């Protein structure tokens, strides 16, 4: 991941910065492409994971579509050259202006999450004299066994249409003359590492499809979302996510109708491992019971540990020491939650050392902020 002379090579570059291994990104994309083709699946890249322009240029090379959750992401995908008929617009709170823009762009379709959203899209399309392609995002009430903030497929979550409301929604679809029903959509959560959860989803989807059969509605496009997790604890042991097992599971357990296209929306599993946040040690501070390593990166560059209590592997890239010590790695932002890891074992660390906070390619740069008026960190790339 890092060359032996990394510290010398980047000695004069201001920190913190994002460091992307584009060769690893291409390995992940090649695996996605290989197994999606094997099973005749369609994959959309989830822009919310990382909208870095250079990253998107590479993603586009591999023929993926774009999964967007805001009007800004839809516009970014279009500006980057993703074909409109490969752009999907999801999200629980699409504004009228966002819907208007997406209809004008003639995107592939909207993943809709409530009856009222369907009514609004129908009204806007009617005023334009157009038909909008829509899929229903259904809430399968399947446990994802992930952090509560990134669980999205339970009845208690804000996402999707609950199954008890489905009959009424199907009647609404039938009488909405400016909607063209194209399929159904699911997404049960993110950072899912137990593939058995996806098996549960597949089994639930099979049952739900039977409901549509009774209404005489053919599900042309079956979108199973994403959520495949990555190895944050030991990223070098699993630099590429298990795409073969992931796609194979759905191929085995989904009852696919003739002529049905199956879609996936993958973000983290594609870009997560290719990025690291590089930071310098500003100060060493001895507390009453622990030693703090104060670095120049903070929650403004990587908010996941503070927001989700997420674990990121941390490496010292410049210490020559063979001895180790236990440290708390903390940032400079004026929040007690500005911490990257507690009780981490690192080589003896001192002021000026380079640390790499790994697996930051997803939800790192894209969630950065200007809090405390901190400048945006730059990005660098290695092929």
C-alpha positions in Angstrom: 0.0 0.0 0.0 2.8 2.4 0.9 6.3 2.7 -0.6 9.2 2.3 1.9 10.3 5.9 1.3 6.8 7.3 1.8 7.7 9.8 4.5 10.6 11.2 2.5 8.6 11.3 -0.7 5.8 13.3 1.0 7.9 15.2 3.5 7.2 18.6 2.0 3.5 18.1 1.4 1.1 19.7 3.9 -0.9 17.3 5.9 -3.5 16.0 6.4 -4.3 14.6 2.9 -6.2 11.8 1.3 -4.0 9.2 -0.4 -5.6 7.0 -3.1 -4.1 3.8 -4.5 -5.7 3.7 -7.9 -4.2 0.3 -8.8 -6.2 -1.2 -5.9 -9.3 0.6 -7.0 -8.9 -0.9 -10.4 -8.5 -4.4 -8.9 -11.8 -4.0 -7.1 -13.6 -2.7 -10.1 -12.2 -5.5 -12.3 -13.6 -8.0 -9.7 -17.0 -6.3 -9.7 -17.0 -6.3 -13.5 -16.0 -9.9 -13.8 -18.6 -11.4 -11.5 -21.4 -9.0 -12.4 -20.9 -10.1 -16.0 -20.8 -13.8 -15.0 -24.2 -13.6 -13.5 -25.6 -10.9 -15.8 -26.1 -8.4 -13.1 -26.1 -4.6 -13.5 -24.0 -2.6 -11.0 -24.4 1.1 -10.1 -21.7 2.8 -8.2 -23.1 4.6 -5.1 -21.7 8.1 -5.4 -22.4 8.9 -1.7 -19.3 6.8 -0.8 -16.9 9.0 -2.7 -17.5 11.7 -5.3 -13.9 12.6 -5.9 -13.6 13.5 -9.7 -10.5 11.3 -10.3 -12.1 8.4 -8.6 -15.3 8.8 -10.6 -13.4 8.9 -13.9 -11.9 5.5 -13.1 -15.2 4.0 -12.0 -16.8 5.2 -15.2 -14.1 3.3 -17.2 -15.5 0.0 -16.0 -19.0 0.6 -17.3 -20.8 1.0 -14.0 -24.0 3.1 -13.7 -24.5 5.7 -11.0 -26.6 5.4 -7.8 -27.4 8.9 -6.5 -29.2 10.1 -3.4 -29.4 13.8 -4.1 -29.9 16.1 -7.0 -26.4 17.2 -6.6 -25.2 13.7 -7.1 -27.4 13.2 -10.1 -25.9 16.3 -11.7 -22.4 15.2 -10.8 -23.0 11.9 -12.5 -24.3 13.5 -15.6 -21.5 16.1 -15.7 -19.0 13.2 -15.4 -20.4 11.5 -18.4 -22.5 8.7 -16.9 -25.3 8.0 -19.4 -28.7 9.2 -18.1 -30.2 5.8 -18.7 -27.7 4.4 -16.2 -28.4 6.9 -13.5 -30.8 6.0 -10.6 -32.1 8.5 -8.1 -32.9 7.2 -4.6 -33.4 9.0 -1.3 -36.2 9.5 1.2 -36.5 13.3 0.7 -36.3 14.3 -2.9 -37.2 18.0 -3.4 -39.5 19.2 -6.2 -36.6 20.9 -7.8 -34.5 17.7 -7.8 -37.3 15.7 -9.3 -37.9 18.3 -11.9 -34.2 18.2 -13.0 -34.0 14.5 -13.0 -37.1 14.1 -15.2 -35.7 16.7 -17.6 -32.5 14.7 -17.8 -34.5 11.5 -18.6 -32.7 9.4 -16.0 -33.2 5.6 -15.8 -35.6 6.0 -12.8 -36.5 7.0 -9.3 -36.4 4.7 -6.4 -39.5 5.9 -4.5 -40.0 5.7 -0.8 -43.5 6.8 0.1 -47.0 7.1 -1.5 -46.8 10.9 -1.4 -43.5 10.9 -3.2 -45.2 8.9 -6.0 -48.0 11.5 -6.2 -45.5 14.4 -6.4 -43.5 12.8 -9.1 -46.7 12.0 -11.1 -47.8 15.6 -10.8 -44.5 17.0 -11.9 -44.2 14.6 -14.8 -47.8 15.4 -15.8 -47.1 19.1 -16.0 -44.2 18.4 -18.3 -46.2 16.0 -20.4 -43.8 13.2 -19.6 -43.7 9.8 -17.9 -41.3 9.2 -15.1 -39.9 5.7 -14.6 -40.3 4.6 -10.9 -39.3 1.7 -8.8 -40.7 1.1 -5.3 -38.2 1.0 -2.5 -39.7 -1.6 -0.1 -38.8 -2.1 3.5 -38.3 -5.9 3.9 -37.9 -5.7 7.7 -34.6 -7.7 7.5 -31.9 -7.3 10.2 -28.5 -6.2 8.8 -26.5 -6.7 12.0 -24.7 -3.5 11.6 -24.5 -0.1 13.4 -27.9 1.4 14.2 -27.1 4.5 12.2 -26.5 2.5 9.0 -29.3 0.0 9.4 -32.0 0.9 6.8 -34.3 -2.1 6.2 -36.3 -2.4 9.5 -39.8 -1.1 10.0 -38.5 1.4 12.5 -36.3 3.1 9.9 -37.3 6.1 7.8 -36.5 4.4 4.6 -38.8 2.5 2.2 -42.4 1.6 2.0 -43.6 -0.8 4.6 -45.1 -4.0 3.3 -48.4 -3.5 5.0 -48.8 -0.4 2.8 -47.9 -2.2 -0.4 -51.5 -3.0 -1.6 -52.5 0.7 -1.5 -49.3 1.8 -3.2 -49.8 -0.7 -6.1 -53.3 0.7 -6.6 -51.8 4.2 -6.7 -49.3 3.2 -9.3 -52.0 1.7 -11.5 -54.0 5.0 -11.6 -51.0 7.4 -11.9 -50.9 7.9 -15.7 -47.6 9.7 -15.7 -45.7 7.0 -13.8 -44.1 4.0 -15.5 -43.5 1.2 -13.0 -40.2 -0.6 -13.7 -39.4 -2.5 -10.6 -38.7 -2.7 -6.9 -35.7 -1.7 -4.8 -34.3 -2.9 -1.4 -31.4 -1.8 0.8 -31.1 -3.2 4.3 -28.0 -1.3 5.5 -24.3 -0.8 5.1 -21.0 -2.5 6.2 -22.6 -5.9 6.3 -20.0 -8.6 6.8 -22.3 -11.6 7.5 -23.4 -12.7 4.1 -26.3 -14.7 5.7 -28.1 -11.4 6.1 -28.2 -11.1 2.3 -29.5 -14.6 2.1 -32.4 -13.5 4.4 -33.0 -10.6 2.0 -33.1 -12.8 -1.0 -35.6 -15.1 0.6 -37.8 -12.2 1.6 -37.6 -10.7 -1.9 -38.8 -14.0 -3.4 -41.9 -13.8 -1.2 -42.5 -10.2 -2.1 -42.3 -10.9 -5.8 -45.2 -13.3 -5.5 -47.4 -10.3 -4.3 -46.7 -8.5 -7.6 -47.5 -11.6 -9.6 -51.0 -11.6 -8.1 -51.4 -8.0 -9.3 -50.2 -8.9 -12.8 -47.2 -6.5 -12.4 -44.0 -7.7 -13.9 -40.9 -6.6 -12.1 -38.6 -5.9 -14.9 -35.8 -4.5 -12.7 -35.1 -6.0 -9.3 -32.7 -3.7 -7.4 -31.1 -5.4 -4.3 -29.2 -2.4 -3.1 -25.7 -2.8 -1.7 -24.2 -2.9 1.8 -21.3 -5.3 1.4 -18.8 -4.5 4.1 -15.0 -4.3 4.1 -12.3 -5.4 6.5 -11.5 -2.3 8.7 -9.6 -4.3 11.3 -7.0 -5.8 9.0 -7.3 -4.1 5.5 -4.2 -5.7 4.0 -5.6 -9.2 4.6 -8.6 -8.4 2.5 -7.8 -5.5 0.2 -10.6 -6.5 -2.3 -14.1 -7.2 -0.9 -15.6 -10.7 -1.5 -17.5 -9.8 -4.6 -17.6 -13.4 -5.9 -19.3 -14.8 -2.8 -21.6 -11.8 -2.7 -22.9 -12.1 -6.2 -22.9 -15.9 -6.1 -25.2 -15.8 -3.1 -27.8 -13.8 -4.8 -27.6 -15.9 -8.0 -28.2 -19.0 -5.9 -31.1 -17.7 -3.7 -33.0 -15.2 -5.8 -35.9 -16.7 -7.9 -35.2 -14.7 -11.1 -38.1 -14.2 -13.6 -37.5 -14.6 -17.3 -36.3 -11.3 -18.7 -35.7 -9.8 -15.3 -32.6 -7.6 -14.8 -31.0 -7.6 -11.3 -29.3 -4.5 -10.1 -26.9 -3.7 -7.3 -25.7 -0.4 -5.8 -22.1 -0.8 -4.4 -20.0 2.0 -2.9 -17.9 1.3 0.1 -16.8 -2.2 -1.1 -15.4 -0.6 -4.2 -13.6 2.4 -2.9 -13.2 1.9 0.8 -9.8 0.1 0.9 -8.1 2.2 -1.8 -8.0 5.4 0.3 -6.1 6.4 3.5 -6.0 9.6 5.5 -2.4 10.7 6.0 -1.7 12.8 9.0 1.3 14.1 11.0 1.9 14.0 14.7 1.7 17.5 16.2 2.3 16.7 19.8 2.8 13.9 22.3 0.9 14.5 25.5 1.2 12.4 28.7 -2.0 12.1 30.6 -2.5 10.7 34.1 -3.2 7.2 32.7 -2.5 7.3 29.0 -0.4 8.9 26.3 -2.1 11.0 23.6 -0.8 11.3 20.1 -2.3 14.6 18.8 -2.4 14.6 15.0 -3.3 17.3 12.5 -6.3 15.4 11.0 -9.6 15.5 12.7 -13.3 14.7 12.5 -13.3 17.3 9.7 -11.4 14.9 7.5 -12.8 11.6 8.8 -16.0 11.7 10.9 -16.7 8.0 10.9 -15.1 7.2 14.3 -17.0 10.0 16.0 -20.3 9.4 14.2 -20.4 5.6 14.2 -17.7 4.6 16.7 -16.1 3.1 13.7 -12.7 1.3 13.9 -10.0 2.3 11.4 -6.6 0.6 11.4 -3.8 3.1 12.1 -0.2 2.7 11.0 3.0 4.7 11.8 4.7 5.1 8.4 7.9 6.8 9.6 8.9 5.4 13.0 12.1 3.3 12.8 11.5 1.9 16.2 11.0 -1.8 16.8 9.6 -1.1 20.3 5.9 -0.4 20.7 3.7 1.6 23.1 0.0 2.1 23.7 -1.6 5.4 22.6 -4.8 7.3 22.1 -4.8 8.9 18.6 -6.7 12.2 18.7 -7.3 15.2 16.5 -7.1 19.0 17.0 -10.8 19.8 16.6 -12.5 21.3 19.7 -14.7 18.2 20.4 -14.1 15.4 22.8 -15.3 13.0 20.1 -12.4 14.0 17.8 -10.6 10.7 18.3 -9.4 8.1 15.8 -8.6 5.3 18.2 -8.0 4.4 21.8 -5.4 2.1 23.3 -3.7 1.5 19.9 -0.4 -0.3 19.8 2.1 1.5 17.5 5.9 1.7 17.2 7.4 4.4 19.5 5.8 7.5 18.1 7.1 11.1 18.2 6.3 14.6 16.8 6.5 14.7 13.0 5.8 11.1 12.4 3.4 10.2 9.5 0.4 8.1 10.5 -2.0 6.5 8.0 -5.6 6.0 9.0 -6.6 3.2 6.7 -9.8 2.3 4.8 -10.8 5.9 4.4 -11.7 5.7 0.7 -15.4 5.6 1.5 -17.1 8.2 3.6 -13.9 10.0 4.3 -13.3 12.8 1.9 -17.0 12.9 0.9 -18.1 13.7 4.5 -15.4 16.2 5.2 -16.4 19.6 6.6 -15.0 23.1 7.2 -15.9 23.0 11.0 -13.5 25.2 13.0 -12.8 26.9 9.6 -10.3 24.1 8.7 -9.3 24.1 5.1 -10.3 21.1 2.9 -7.6 18.5 2.7 -6.1 17.7 -0.7 -6.0 14.3 -2.4 -3.0 12.6 -4.0 -2.9 9.5 -6.1 -0.6 6.6 -6.8 -1.0 4.2 -9.7 
